[in-house]
Amino acid sequence: MSGVSASTLVIFIASILVAAGVAGTLVATVGDISNSAETKGDAITESIDADFEILNDGGGSKFYTEPGTPTAQITFYVRNTGSAALSSETDDIDVLVNGQYVVSSDLTIGSENDADDGVWAEGEVLQIIIERTDTLSGSGNRLTISAKGTERSLEFAAET
């Protein structure tokens, strides 16, 4: 009779240990998922707050110019339409022309509101000038701007 009690006790203790191990693993996994969802939610909120629009249509005569061969300039305007201020520093705004990254030394960013304090306030318009060492040709060129997770693109023709 005591043999049955001892084996039952051993099986009971083993099942409690297995249950505790499974519960510990589940708690850790649920905690990781919760932290991941919170981080993703914060990133989405920041992206929503950081909204802007390109004001050019890409067809204006001053949008793409070639002031001196073989250099070219692309001048465009962007407005902060989000609900948060953004940085207007060249390192914080990413620009691509036809899929090629434009380094910050080739960007000139100025405020149309004469506020060159490094902050791109709500409703403020920035003028961004890209200096290129090579010229563009034809239509179907693409300009992409990205800041704080928000990205906007514009197709334009390189007609001088």
Residue frames as qw, qx, qy, qz and C-alpha x, y, z in Angstrom:
[[0.000, 0.884, 0.468, 0.000, 0.00, 0.00, 0.00],
 [0.279, -0.813, 0.100, 0.501, 2.84, 2.40, 0.74],
 [0.465, -0.071, 0.596, 0.651, 4.39, 1.58, -2.66],
 [0.207, 0.679, 0.602, 0.365, 1.32, 2.95, -4.44],
 [0.193, -0.941, -0.204, 0.191, 1.37, 6.13, -2.32],
 [0.451, -0.564, 0.329, 0.608, 5.06, 6.76, -3.00],
 [0.390, 0.171, 0.640, 0.640, 4.73, 6.28, -6.77],
 [0.065, 0.828, 0.524, 0.187, 1.66, 8.50, -6.83],
 [0.312, -0.871, -0.031, 0.379, 3.55, 11.17, -4.88],
 [0.461, -0.296, 0.483, 0.683, 6.51, 11.01, -7.31],
 [0.273, 0.468, 0.658, 0.524, 4.20, 11.33, -10.33],
 [0.101, -0.914, -0.392, 0.041, 2.36, 14.24, -8.67],
 [0.376, -0.739, 0.157, 0.537, 5.61, 16.12, -7.95],
 [0.426, -0.033, 0.599, 0.677, 6.88, 15.50, -11.49],
 [0.174, 0.677, 0.615, 0.365, 3.64, 16.83, -13.00],
 [0.210, -0.926, -0.192, 0.247, 3.84, 19.97, -10.80],
 [0.436, -0.513, 0.360, 0.646, 7.43, 20.59, -11.98],
 [0.345, 0.266, 0.668, 0.604, 6.45, 20.18, -15.65],
 [0.019, 0.845, 0.517, 0.134, 3.46, 22.52, -15.20],
 [0.317, -0.841, -0.006, 0.439, 5.66, 25.14, -13.52],
 [0.437, -0.243, 0.511, 0.698, 8.20, 24.96, -16.38],
 [0.228, 0.513, 0.669, 0.487, 5.49, 25.35, -19.03],
 [0.124, -0.913, -0.381, 0.079, 3.90, 28.26, -17.15],
 [0.400, -0.674, 0.170, 0.598, 7.25, 30.02, -16.83],
 [0.370, 0.031, 0.612, 0.698, 7.89, 29.68, -20.56],
 [0.095, 0.705, 0.631, 0.310, 4.43, 30.98, -21.41],
 [0.240, -0.893, -0.212, 0.318, 4.80, 34.00, -19.11],
 [0.392, -0.474, 0.359, 0.702, 8.14, 34.92, -20.72],
 [0.287, 0.265, 0.693, 0.606, 6.75, 34.51, -24.26],
 [0.018, -0.833, -0.543, -0.109, 3.64, 36.58, -23.52],
 [0.324, -0.802, -0.021, 0.502, 5.85, 39.30, -21.99],
 [0.374, -0.214, 0.515, 0.741, 8.04, 39.41, -25.12],
 [0.166, 0.523, 0.694, 0.466, 4.99, 39.64, -27.39],
 [0.159, -0.890, -0.399, 0.155, 3.52, 42.42, -25.25],
 [0.352, -0.653, 0.182, 0.645, 6.77, 44.44, -25.37],
 [0.330, 0.052, 0.644, 0.688, 7.01, 43.95, -29.13],
 [0.063, 0.712, 0.645, 0.272, 3.42, 45.13, -29.67],
 [0.244, -0.878, -0.208, 0.356, 4.02, 48.19, -27.48],
 [0.377, -0.435, 0.381, 0.723, 7.19, 49.11, -29.39],
 [0.238, 0.302, 0.707, 0.594, 5.44, 48.69, -32.75],
 [0.055, -0.831, -0.552, -0.021, 2.51, 50.79, -31.53],
 [0.295, -0.776, 0.009, 0.557, 4.85, 53.59, -30.46],
 [0.337, -0.175, 0.558, 0.738, 6.58, 53.51, -33.85],
 [0.134, 0.555, 0.711, 0.410, 3.23, 53.70, -35.67],
 [0.165, -0.887, -0.366, 0.228, 2.11, 56.61, -33.49],
 [0.336, -0.603, 0.240, 0.682, 5.36, 58.45, -34.19],
 [0.288, 0.106, 0.684, 0.662, 4.95, 57.79, -37.92],
 [0.037, 0.749, 0.635, 0.185, 1.39, 59.14, -37.89],
 [0.245, -0.867, -0.153, 0.405, 2.50, 62.25, -36.01],
 [0.289, -0.512, 0.447, 0.674, 5.32, 62.77, -38.54],
 [0.566, 0.561, 0.581, 0.162, 3.46, 63.50, -41.74],
 [0.063, -0.588, 0.223, 0.775, 4.49, 65.81, -44.57],
 [0.666, 0.618, 0.418, -0.011, 3.56, 66.55, -48.17],
 [0.438, -0.074, 0.394, 0.804, 5.61, 67.46, -51.22],
 [0.248, 0.709, 0.285, -0.596, 4.22, 70.72, -52.57],
 [0.101, 0.462, -0.570, -0.672, 5.77, 70.55, -56.05],
 [0.853, 0.328, 0.209, -0.348, 4.11, 68.85, -58.98],
 [0.707, -0.197, 0.562, 0.383, 7.44, 67.93, -60.58],
 [0.564, 0.550, 0.474, 0.394, 6.75, 69.79, -63.78],
 [0.042, -0.973, -0.078, 0.211, 7.70, 73.34, -62.90],
 [0.604, 0.721, -0.181, 0.289, 10.49, 75.12, -64.74],
 [0.050, -0.754, 0.518, -0.400, 12.49, 75.72, -61.55],
 [0.917, -0.313, 0.168, -0.183, 12.14, 72.16, -60.19],
 [0.856, -0.091, 0.305, 0.407, 15.06, 70.69, -62.16],
 [0.278, 0.943, -0.158, -0.090, 17.78, 72.99, -63.47],
 [0.865, 0.040, 0.066, 0.495, 21.28, 72.57, -64.86],
 [0.074, -0.978, 0.027, 0.194, 23.04, 75.81, -63.87],
 [0.080, 0.772, -0.603, -0.181, 26.46, 74.55, -64.91],
 [0.939, 0.195, -0.266, -0.099, 27.43, 71.43, -66.78],
 [0.462, -0.143, -0.827, -0.287, 27.85, 68.75, -65.49],
 [0.011, 0.127, 0.735, -0.666, 25.99, 69.81, -62.34],
 [0.324, -0.465, -0.584, -0.581, 22.26, 69.87, -61.78],
 [0.137, -0.060, 0.578, -0.802, 19.92, 71.08, -59.06],
 [0.339, -0.480, -0.753, -0.295, 16.57, 69.75, -57.92],
 [0.082, -0.117, 0.387, -0.911, 14.61, 72.27, -55.85],
 [0.432, -0.439, -0.706, -0.349, 11.42, 71.21, -54.09],
 [0.275, -0.387, 0.332, -0.815, 9.23, 72.24, -51.17],
 [0.482, -0.271, -0.833, 0.021, 7.75, 70.13, -48.39],
 [0.387, -0.527, 0.119, -0.747, 5.21, 71.08, -45.71],
 [0.094, 0.024, -0.904, 0.416, 4.98, 69.46, -42.27],
 [0.543, -0.298, -0.337, -0.709, 1.32, 68.41, -42.14],
 [0.592, -0.205, -0.756, 0.189, 1.74, 66.19, -39.07],
 [0.484, -0.811, -0.202, -0.258, 0.89, 66.95, -35.48],
 [0.732, -0.568, 0.071, 0.370, 4.49, 67.01, -34.26],
 [0.135, 0.904, -0.359, -0.187, 7.59, 69.05, -34.97],
 [0.955, 0.157, 0.060, 0.245, 10.34, 67.28, -36.92],
 [0.489, -0.567, 0.287, 0.598, 14.04, 67.89, -37.31],
 [0.569, 0.815, 0.035, -0.108, 15.04, 69.91, -40.35],
 [0.318, -0.675, 0.601, 0.288, 18.68, 68.84, -40.17],
 [0.570, 0.498, -0.535, -0.376, 20.14, 67.22, -43.31],
 [0.092, 0.257, -0.953, 0.131, 21.05, 64.08, -41.34],
 [0.359, 0.180, 0.757, -0.516, 17.42, 63.52, -40.29],
 [0.667, 0.546, 0.128, -0.491, 15.79, 63.77, -43.73],
 [0.531, -0.127, 0.748, 0.377, 16.59, 61.00, -46.21],
 [0.518, 0.661, -0.071, -0.538, 16.37, 61.80, -49.93],
 [0.609, -0.004, 0.718, 0.336, 16.62, 59.40, -52.87],
 [0.438, 0.624, -0.213, -0.611, 16.81, 60.35, -56.54],
 [0.761, 0.352, -0.462, -0.288, 16.06, 57.44, -58.87],
 [0.951, -0.233, -0.202, 0.011, 16.80, 55.06, -56.00],
 [0.640, 0.254, -0.344, 0.639, 20.20, 56.57, -55.21],
 [0.479, -0.727, -0.357, 0.338, 20.74, 57.98, -51.72],
 [0.252, 0.805, -0.051, 0.535, 21.65, 61.67, -51.61],
 [0.600, -0.174, -0.461, 0.630, 24.32, 62.34, -48.99],
 [0.216, -0.851, -0.389, 0.279, 23.64, 65.17, -46.55],
 [0.347, -0.464, 0.202, 0.790, 26.52, 67.25, -47.94],
 [0.116, 0.179, 0.631, 0.746, 24.61, 67.50, -51.26],
 [0.166, -0.725, -0.654, -0.140, 21.46, 68.83, -49.52],
 [0.078, 0.124, -0.214, 0.966, 20.65, 72.41, -48.63],
 [0.244, -0.618, -0.746, -0.048, 17.61, 72.82, -46.40],
 [0.056, 0.077, -0.181, 0.979, 16.09, 76.20, -45.63],
 [0.080, 0.554, 0.749, -0.354, 12.86, 77.32, -44.04],
 [0.103, 0.547, 0.456, 0.695, 10.44, 79.42, -46.03],
 [0.403, -0.844, -0.334, -0.114, 9.32, 80.89, -42.67],
 [0.238, 0.735, -0.381, 0.509, 12.87, 82.18, -41.97],
 [0.704, -0.580, 0.308, -0.271, 13.16, 79.85, -38.98],
 [0.708, 0.426, -0.552, 0.114, 16.49, 78.06, -39.39],
 [0.431, -0.601, 0.523, -0.424, 16.59, 76.63, -35.86],
 [0.114, 0.251, -0.961, -0.014, 16.79, 72.97, -36.88],
 [0.322, 0.285, 0.804, -0.411, 13.12, 72.36, -36.02],
 [0.152, -0.159, -0.661, -0.718, 10.54, 71.72, -38.72],
 [0.284, 0.144, 0.558, -0.767, 7.41, 73.04, -37.00],
 [0.360, 0.488, 0.793, -0.058, 3.84, 72.04, -37.79],
 [0.364, 0.862, 0.330, -0.123, 2.68, 73.77, -40.98],
 [0.170, -0.774, 0.373, 0.483, 6.18, 75.01, -41.81],
 [0.818, 0.574, 0.038, 0.008, 7.44, 74.77, -45.40],
 [0.554, -0.542, 0.451, 0.443, 11.02, 73.74, -46.14],
 [0.610, 0.727, -0.256, -0.184, 12.90, 74.38, -49.36],
 [0.768, -0.330, 0.497, 0.232, 15.27, 71.51, -50.15],
 [0.491, 0.767, -0.346, -0.226, 17.90, 71.85, -52.86],
 [0.904, -0.129, 0.356, 0.201, 19.77, 68.80, -54.12],
 [0.157, 0.789, -0.496, -0.326, 23.12, 69.39, -55.78],
 [0.940, 0.119, 0.316, 0.047, 23.96, 66.64, -58.29],
 [0.257, -0.586, 0.562, 0.523, 27.26, 66.05, -60.03],
 [0.191, 0.093, 0.845, 0.491, 25.52, 64.18, -62.83],
 [0.404, 0.124, -0.096, -0.901, 22.60, 65.34, -64.90],
 [0.489, 0.259, 0.799, -0.235, 19.28, 63.58, -65.40],
 [0.209, 0.158, -0.535, -0.804, 17.35, 63.11, -68.60],
 [0.345, -0.220, -0.811, -0.418, 13.91, 62.15, -69.73],
 [0.604, -0.424, 0.035, -0.674, 10.75, 61.53, -67.79],
 [0.901, -0.194, -0.382, -0.070, 10.10, 58.88, -65.18],
 [0.333, 0.348, -0.590, 0.648, 12.65, 60.21, -62.69],
 [0.628, -0.603, -0.473, -0.136, 11.66, 59.62, -59.07],
 [0.059, 0.500, -0.460, 0.731, 12.31, 61.71, -55.98],
 [0.690, -0.468, -0.550, -0.048, 11.66, 60.09, -52.57],
 [0.044, -0.565, 0.420, -0.708, 11.79, 61.87, -49.21],
 [0.718, -0.371, -0.589, 0.022, 11.67, 60.09, -45.87],
 [0.003, -0.469, 0.465, -0.751, 11.56, 61.50, -42.34],
 [0.378, -0.182, 0.660, -0.624, 10.66, 59.69, -39.10],
 [0.356, 0.147, 0.920, -0.067, 9.16, 56.69, -40.88],
 [0.500, 0.705, 0.359, -0.352, 6.99, 58.70, -43.28],
 [0.400, -0.157, 0.608, 0.668, 7.87, 58.52, -46.96],
 [0.492, 0.737, 0.247, -0.393, 6.61, 60.51, -49.94],
 [0.528, -0.041, 0.593, 0.606, 7.56, 60.21, -53.62],
 [0.371, 0.777, 0.075, -0.504, 7.23, 62.34, -56.71],
 [0.693, 0.218, 0.504, 0.467, 7.85, 61.48, -60.36],
 [0.105, 0.863, -0.033, -0.493, 9.26, 64.24, -62.56],
 [0.767, 0.548, 0.155, 0.295, 10.68, 64.94, -65.97],
 [0.515, -0.532, 0.157, 0.654, 14.23, 66.27, -66.21],
 [0.459, 0.684, 0.365, 0.435, 13.61, 68.93, -68.81],
 [0.383, -0.452, -0.088, 0.801, 15.73, 72.06, -68.81]]
